[in-house]
């Protein structure tokens, strides 16, 4: 049987709600406790902590900055040194290309200077991409027009 991620999410929310109702009944509270689940972008920020050894949202480090990443041509940050393979990859960063690259950087762009093996877990990778997309859309994190 195939279960879509949306179904799994609905099942998880229903299970959490049932637990809250059960706890409310045990404690004697007239209403279930409010449960706040982290969003994908919030979970992705935790995954991004692994990237921060080489990357930052707003400035270049060993790796290029990530503000302005979504919609940007790979290998195009001014004054950042990329491999020729990355510059010639023709990739424009979007959800799909980020998912492929983050799953297997060296497999997608052989010769990339990024030595990180990638984010194997599909859920963590999706959360990380949600964080990058949300950060790029947030002027407080990335400013206007990056």
MODELLER restraints for C-alpha pairs under 7 A, 6 or more apart:
rsr = mdl.restraints
at = mdl.atoms
rsr.add(forms.Gaussian(group=physical.xy_distance, feature=features.Distance(at['CA:20:A'], at['CA:32:A']), mean=5.46, stdev=0.5))
rsr.add(forms.Gaussian(group=physical.xy_distance, feature=features.Distance(at['CA:20:A'], at['CA:33:A']), mean=5.84, stdev=0.5))
rsr.add(forms.Gaussian(group=physical.xy_distance, feature=features.Distance(at['CA:21:A'], at['CA:32:A']), mean=5.02, stdev=0.5))
rsr.add(forms.Gaussian(group=physical.xy_distance, feature=features.Distance(at['CA:24:A'], at['CA:30:A']), mean=6.98, stdev=0.5))
rsr.add(forms.Gaussian(group=physical.xy_distance, feature=features.Distance(at['CA:24:A'], at['CA:31:A']), mean=6.42, stdev=0.5))
rsr.add(forms.Gaussian(group=physical.xy_distance, feature=features.Distance(at['CA:24:A'], at['CA:32:A']), mean=5.02, stdev=0.5))
rsr.add(forms.Gaussian(group=physical.xy_distance, feature=features.Distance(at['CA:24:A'], at['CA:33:A']), mean=6.64, stdev=0.5))
rsr.add(forms.Gaussian(group=physical.xy_distance, feature=features.Distance(at['CA:40:A'], at['CA:127:A']), mean=4.69, stdev=0.5))
rsr.add(forms.Gaussian(group=physical.xy_distance, feature=features.Distance(at['CA:40:A'], at['CA:130:A']), mean=6.03, stdev=0.5))
rsr.add(forms.Gaussian(group=physical.xy_distance, feature=features.Distance(at['CA:41:A'], at['CA:127:A']), mean=5.65, stdev=0.5))
rsr.add(forms.Gaussian(group=physical.xy_distance, feature=features.Distance(at['CA:41:A'], at['CA:128:A']), mean=6.82, stdev=0.5))
rsr.add(forms.Gaussian(group=physical.xy_distance, feature=features.Distance(at['CA:41:A'], at['CA:130:A']), mean=4.79, stdev=0.5))
rsr.add(forms.Gaussian(group=physical.xy_distance, feature=features.Distance(at['CA:41:A'], at['CA:131:A']), mean=3.99, stdev=0.5))
rsr.add(forms.Gaussian(group=physical.xy_distance, feature=features.Distance(at['CA:41:A'], at['CA:134:A']), mean=6.67, stdev=0.5))
rsr.add(forms.Gaussian(group=physical.xy_distance, feature=features.Distance(at['CA:42:A'], at['CA:131:A']), mean=6.74, stdev=0.5))
rsr.add(forms.Gaussian(group=physical.xy_distance, feature=features.Distance(at['CA:43:A'], at['CA:127:A']), mean=5.88, stdev=0.5))
rsr.add(forms.Gaussian(group=physical.xy_distance, feature=features.Distance(at['CA:44:A'], at['CA:124:A']), mean=6.77, stdev=0.5))
rsr.add(forms.Gaussian(group=physical.xy_distance, feature=features.Distance(at['CA:44:A'], at['CA:127:A']), mean=4.14, stdev=0.5))
rsr.add(forms.Gaussian(group=physical.xy_distance, feature=features.Distance(at['CA:44:A'], at['CA:128:A']), mean=3.88, stdev=0.5))
rsr.add(forms.Gaussian(group=physical.xy_distance, feature=features.Distance(at['CA:44:A'], at['CA:130:A']), mean=6.47, stdev=0.5))
rsr.add(forms.Gaussian(group=physical.xy_distance, feature=features.Distance(at['CA:44:A'], at['CA:131:A']), mean=4.97, stdev=0.5))
rsr.add(forms.Gaussian(group=physical.xy_distance, feature=features.Distance(at['CA:45:A'], at['CA:128:A']), mean=6.60, stdev=0.5))
rsr.add(forms.Gaussian(group=physical.xy_distance, feature=features.Distance(at['CA:45:A'], at['CA:131:A']), mean=5.76, stdev=0.5))
rsr.add(forms.Gaussian(group=physical.xy_distance, feature=features.Distance(at['CA:47:A'], at['CA:124:A']), mean=6.72, stdev=0.5))
rsr.add(forms.Gaussian(group=physical.xy_distance, feature=features.Distance(at['CA:47:A'], at['CA:128:A']), mean=5.93, stdev=0.5))
rsr.add(forms.Gaussian(group=physical.xy_distance, feature=features.Distance(at['CA:48:A'], at['CA:128:A']), mean=6.20, stdev=0.5))
rsr.add(forms.Gaussian(group=physical.xy_distance, feature=features.Distance(at['CA:54:A'], at['CA:61:A']), mean=5.76, stdev=0.5))
rsr.add(forms.Gaussian(group=physical.xy_distance, feature=features.Distance(at['CA:54:A'], at['CA:62:A']), mean=4.86, stdev=0.5))
rsr.add(forms.Gaussian(group=physical.xy_distance, feature=features.Distance(at['CA:54:A'], at['CA:63:A']), mean=5.17, stdev=0.5))
rsr.add(forms.Gaussian(group=physical.xy_distance, feature=features.Distance(at['CA:55:A'], at['CA:61:A']), mean=5.59, stdev=0.5))
rsr.add(forms.Gaussian(group=physical.xy_distance, feature=features.Distance(at['CA:55:A'], at['CA:62:A']), mean=6.59, stdev=0.5))
rsr.add(forms.Gaussian(group=physical.xy_distance, feature=features.Distance(at['CA:55:A'], at['CA:63:A']), mean=5.04, stdev=0.5))
rsr.add(forms.Gaussian(group=physical.xy_distance, feature=features.Distance(at['CA:55:A'], at['CA:64:A']), mean=6.16, stdev=0.5))
rsr.add(forms.Gaussian(group=physical.xy_distance, feature=features.Distance(at['CA:55:A'], at['CA:65:A']), mean=5.96, stdev=0.5))
rsr.add(forms.Gaussian(group=physical.xy_distance, feature=features.Distance(at['CA:56:A'], at['CA:65:A']), mean=5.24, stdev=0.5))
rsr.add(forms.Gaussian(group=physical.xy_distance, feature=features.Distance(at['CA:56:A'], at['CA:66:A']), mean=6.33, stdev=0.5))
rsr.add(forms.Gaussian(group=physical.xy_distance, feature=features.Distance(at['CA:57:A'], at['CA:65:A']), mean=5.12, stdev=0.5))
rsr.add(forms.Gaussian(group=physical.xy_distance, feature=features.Distance(at['CA:57:A'], at['CA:66:A']), mean=4.47, stdev=0.5))
rsr.add(forms.Gaussian(group=physical.xy_distance, feature=features.Distance(at['CA:57:A'], at['CA:67:A']), mean=4.99, stdev=0.5))
rsr.add(forms.Gaussian(group=physical.xy_distance, feature=features.Distance(at['CA:58:A'], at['CA:65:A']), mean=5.50, stdev=0.5))
rsr.add(forms.Gaussian(group=physical.xy_distance, feature=features.Distance(at['CA:58:A'], at['CA:66:A']), mean=6.56, stdev=0.5))
rsr.add(forms.Gaussian(group=physical.xy_distance, feature=features.Distance(at['CA:58:A'], at['CA:67:A']), mean=5.54, stdev=0.5))
rsr.add(forms.Gaussian(group=physical.xy_distance, feature=features.Distance(at['CA:58:A'], at['CA:142:A']), mean=6.30, stdev=0.5))
rsr.add(forms.Gaussian(group=physical.xy_distance, feature=features.Distance(at['CA:59:A'], at['CA:65:A']), mean=4.85, stdev=0.5))
rsr.add(forms.Gaussian(group=physical.xy_distance, feature=features.Distance(at['CA:64:A'], at['CA:80:A']), mean=6.65, stdev=0.5))
rsr.add(forms.Gaussian(group=physical.xy_distance, feature=features.Distance(at['CA:67:A'], at['CA:136:A']), mean=5.47, stdev=0.5))
rsr.add(forms.Gaussian(group=physical.xy_distance, feature=features.Distance(at['CA:67:A'], at['CA:142:A']), mean=5.35, stdev=0.5))
rsr.add(forms.Gaussian(group=physical.xy_distance, feature=features.Distance(at['CA:67:A'], at['CA:146:A']), mean=6.02, stdev=0.5))
rsr.add(forms.Gaussian(group=physical.xy_distance, feature=features.Distance(at['CA:68:A'], at['CA:136:A']), mean=5.84, stdev=0.5))
rsr.add(forms.Gaussian(group=physical.xy_distance, feature=features.Distance(at['CA:68:A'], at['CA:146:A']), mean=4.55, stdev=0.5))
rsr.add(forms.Gaussian(group=physical.xy_distance, feature=features.Distance(at['CA:69:A'], at['CA:93:A']), mean=6.43, stdev=0.5))
rsr.add(forms.Gaussian(group=physical.xy_distance, feature=features.Distance(at['CA:70:A'], at['CA:93:A']), mean=5.20, stdev=0.5))
rsr.add(forms.Gaussian(group=physical.xy_distance, feature=features.Distance(at['CA:70:A'], at['CA:94:A']), mean=5.40, stdev=0.5))
rsr.add(forms.Gaussian(group=physical.xy_distance, feature=features.Distance(at['CA:70:A'], at['CA:133:A']), mean=6.54, stdev=0.5))
rsr.add(forms.Gaussian(group=physical.xy_distance, feature=features.Distance(at['CA:70:A'], at['CA:136:A']), mean=6.89, stdev=0.5))
rsr.add(forms.Gaussian(group=physical.xy_distance, feature=features.Distance(at['CA:71:A'], at['CA:92:A']), mean=5.86, stdev=0.5))
rsr.add(forms.Gaussian(group=physical.xy_distance, feature=features.Distance(at['CA:71:A'], at['CA:93:A']), mean=5.22, stdev=0.5))
rsr.add(forms.Gaussian(group=physical.xy_distance, feature=features.Distance(at['CA:71:A'], at['CA:94:A']), mean=5.94, stdev=0.5))
rsr.add(forms.Gaussian(group=physical.xy_distance, feature=features.Distance(at['CA:72:A'], at['CA:92:A']), mean=5.53, stdev=0.5))
rsr.add(forms.Gaussian(group=physical.xy_distance, feature=features.Distance(at['CA:72:A'], at['CA:93:A']), mean=5.62, stdev=0.5))
rsr.add(forms.Gaussian(group=physical.xy_distance, feature=features.Distance(at['CA:73:A'], at['CA:91:A']), mean=5.91, stdev=0.5))
rsr.add(forms.Gaussian(group=physical.xy_distance, feature=features.Distance(at['CA:73:A'], at['CA:92:A']), mean=4.31, stdev=0.5))
rsr.add(forms.Gaussian(group=physical.xy_distance, feature=features.Distance(at['CA:73:A'], at['CA:93:A']), mean=6.33, stdev=0.5))
rsr.add(forms.Gaussian(group=physical.xy_distance, feature=features.Distance(at['CA:74:A'], at['CA:86:A']), mean=6.32, stdev=0.5))
rsr.add(forms.Gaussian(group=physical.xy_distance, feature=features.Distance(at['CA:74:A'], at['CA:87:A']), mean=6.20, stdev=0.5))
rsr.add(forms.Gaussian(group=physical.xy_distance, feature=features.Distance(at['CA:74:A'], at['CA:90:A']), mean=6.84, stdev=0.5))
rsr.add(forms.Gaussian(group=physical.xy_distance, feature=features.Distance(at['CA:74:A'], at['CA:91:A']), mean=5.39, stdev=0.5))
rsr.add(forms.Gaussian(group=physical.xy_distance, feature=features.Distance(at['CA:74:A'], at['CA:92:A']), mean=5.80, stdev=0.5))
rsr.add(forms.Gaussian(group=physical.xy_distance, feature=features.Distance(at['CA:74:A'], at['CA:93:A']), mean=6.64, stdev=0.5))
rsr.add(forms.Gaussian(group=physical.xy_distance, feature=features.Distance(at['CA:75:A'], at['CA:82:A']), mean=5.85, stdev=0.5))
rsr.add(forms.Gaussian(group=physical.xy_distance, feature=features.Distance(at['CA:75:A'], at['CA:86:A']), mean=5.41, stdev=0.5))
rsr.add(forms.Gaussian(group=physical.xy_distance, feature=features.Distance(at['CA:75:A'], at['CA:87:A']), mean=4.32, stdev=0.5))
rsr.add(forms.Gaussian(group=physical.xy_distance, feature=features.Distance(at['CA:76:A'], at['CA:87:A']), mean=6.89, stdev=0.5))
rsr.add(forms.Gaussian(group=physical.xy_distance, feature=features.Distance(at['CA:82:A'], at['CA:113:A']), mean=6.95, stdev=0.5))
rsr.add(forms.Gaussian(group=physical.xy_distance, feature=features.Distance(at['CA:83:A'], at['CA:111:A']), mean=6.74, stdev=0.5))
rsr.add(forms.Gaussian(group=physical.xy_distance, feature=features.Distance(at['CA:83:A'], at['CA:112:A']), mean=5.73, stdev=0.5))
rsr.add(forms.Gaussian(group=physical.xy_distance, feature=features.Distance(at['CA:83:A'], at['CA:113:A']), mean=5.99, stdev=0.5))
rsr.add(forms.Gaussian(group=physical.xy_distance, feature=features.Distance(at['CA:85:A'], at['CA:109:A']), mean=6.52, stdev=0.5))
rsr.add(forms.Gaussian(group=physical.xy_distance, feature=features.Distance(at['CA:85:A'], at['CA:110:A']), mean=6.91, stdev=0.5))
rsr.add(forms.Gaussian(group=physical.xy_distance, feature=features.Distance(at['CA:85:A'], at['CA:111:A']), mean=5.79, stdev=0.5))
rsr.add(forms.Gaussian(group=physical.xy_distance, feature=features.Distance(at['CA:85:A'], at['CA:112:A']), mean=6.28, stdev=0.5))
rsr.add(forms.Gaussian(group=physical.xy_distance, feature=features.Distance(at['CA:86:A'], at['CA:109:A']), mean=6.36, stdev=0.5))
rsr.add(forms.Gaussian(group=physical.xy_distance, feature=features.Distance(at['CA:86:A'], at['CA:112:A']), mean=5.87, stdev=0.5))
rsr.add(forms.Gaussian(group=physical.xy_distance, feature=features.Distance(at['CA:89:A'], at['CA:109:A']), mean=6.87, stdev=0.5))
rsr.add(forms.Gaussian(group=physical.xy_distance, feature=features.Distance(at['CA:95:A'], at['CA:129:A']), mean=6.67, stdev=0.5))
rsr.add(forms.Gaussian(group=physical.xy_distance, feature=features.Distance(at['CA:99:A'], at['CA:125:A']), mean=6.75, stdev=0.5))
rsr.add(forms.Gaussian(group=physical.xy_distance, feature=features.Distance(at['CA:101:A'], at['CA:108:A']), mean=5.66, stdev=0.5))
rsr.add(forms.Gaussian(group=physical.xy_distance, feature=features.Distance(at['CA:102:A'], at['CA:118:A']), mean=5.04, stdev=0.5))
rsr.add(forms.Gaussian(group=physical.xy_distance, feature=features.Distance(at['CA:102:A'], at['CA:119:A']), mean=5.73, stdev=0.5))
rsr.add(forms.Gaussian(group=physical.xy_distance, feature=features.Distance(at['CA:103:A'], at['CA:118:A']), mean=5.09, stdev=0.5))
rsr.add(forms.Gaussian(group=physical.xy_distance, feature=features.Distance(at['CA:103:A'], at['CA:119:A']), mean=5.23, stdev=0.5))
rsr.add(forms.Gaussian(group=physical.xy_distance, feature=features.Distance(at['CA:103:A'], at['CA:120:A']), mean=5.49, stdev=0.5))
rsr.add(forms.Gaussian(group=physical.xy_distance, feature=features.Distance(at['CA:104:A'], at['CA:117:A']), mean=6.49, stdev=0.5))
rsr.add(forms.Gaussian(group=physical.xy_distance, feature=features.Distance(at['CA:104:A'], at['CA:118:A']), mean=5.31, stdev=0.5))
rsr.add(forms.Gaussian(group=physical.xy_distance, feature=features.Distance(at['CA:105:A'], at['CA:117:A']), mean=6.71, stdev=0.5))
rsr.add(forms.Gaussian(group=physical.xy_distance, feature=features.Distance(at['CA:105:A'], at['CA:118:A']), mean=6.10, stdev=0.5))
rsr.add(forms.Gaussian(group=physical.xy_distance, feature=features.Distance(at['CA:106:A'], at['CA:112:A']), mean=6.10, stdev=0.5))
rsr.add(forms.Gaussian(group=physical.xy_distance, feature=features.Distance(at['CA:119:A'], at['CA:125:A']), mean=5.75, stdev=0.5))
rsr.add(forms.Gaussian(group=physical.xy_distance, feature=features.Distance(at['CA:135:A'], at['CA:141:A']), mean=5.89, stdev=0.5))
rsr.add(forms.Gaussian(group=physical.xy_distance, feature=features.Distance(at['CA:135:A'], at['CA:142:A']), mean=6.50, stdev=0.5))
rsr.add(forms.Gaussian(group=physical.xy_distance, feature=features.Distance(at['CA:136:A'], at['CA:142:A']), mean=5.89, stdev=0.5))
